[in-house]
Amino acid sequence: MINFRYHVVSLTAVFLALAIGLVVGTAALNGPVADTLKDRVDALSKDNSNYREQANQYREELNRTQDFATEVSPALLNGKLAERKILIVVMPSGQDYAEGVTAMLKVAGAKITGTVTVQDKFFDPANAYELLDLADKASQPTVPAEGLPLNSDGVETSSALLSIALLQQTTPVTPSDLTAVLAAYTEPSYLSVSDDIVPGAEATVVVSGLPPVDRDAPKKNQNALTFTTQFANNRPLVVGGNGIGDGNLVAGVRADPNLVKKISTVDNVSTEQGRLATAMTVIERVVAGKVGQYGLSAGATSQIPKAAG
């Protein structure tokens, strides 16, 4: 018959066995097994240290490569865009890169007519009809509504009006008319613009980044492409963007057999090399009249133009 004393004896035996096992195990580990484990830990520690040093070296090499692009830019760009009037248009995801692109263009001697930053709201499909209404109300004597797309696409119509207001025209746009047009879009927060913006740009550089990822992303990507297209109708256009992500603007241009013939692109504008390449591409597009696709992603023919300027 199993009683309480039996359970006590059984439990005592179990704990005694565990104690003996711990003693024996500890003694064994203090011998060759412990030495082997220690050697492996030491080796892994040295490997990790080596990998950290290698990662630091790669990071330093990358930084130096970026510095090299900055240092060599005057020799490649200096004066090649002297007095050329360039408009900078910044997409919602391109704000981190716009300053670097602008700096490279200034090294080339470009005269920046202003910076227009397009807010995500502009590409939201829910605002299409409001944009259509704004285009009608925002038109001015030197920025007429006549000739705008005759459809219900608010993004296309407003983009066309903005391109007329900002780019060089046969009949020059007056500064007051430009101010009125831009105010119609800045007040409801569709755009933000630099304080010193003026009309009459002879070319546009669109700076973009990663595409949106929300549920309206496909339509927003199409709207961004539609917007960009309006600035390429009569004047040179270069897109400096990022070749990553479904529906990114660079890929959208390169995938269109008509747009790829009239819009130049650079797909690595997130790097200093890409920003230098963007400025070189502007030189090629504005001075030489050539169109090219550059960078590292699908559709690029080389990293930089072969004979910019």
Secondary structure, DSSP 8 states (H G I E B T S, - for coil): ---HHHHHHHHHHHHHHHHHHHHHHHHHIIIIIHHHHHHHHHHHHHHHHHHHHHHHHHHHHHHHHHHHHHHHHHHHHTTTTTT-EEEEEE-TT-HHHHHHHHHHHHHTT-EEEEEEEE-GGGG-GGGHHHHHHHHHHH-BTTB-STTS--SS-HHHHHHHHHHHHHB--SS---HHHHHHHHHHHHTTTSEEE-TT--S-BSEEEEE--S---STTHHHHHHHHHHHHHHTTSSS-EEEE-B--STT-HHHHHHHSTTGGGTEEEESBTTSHHHHHHHHHHHHIIIII----EESSSTT-SBSS-SS--
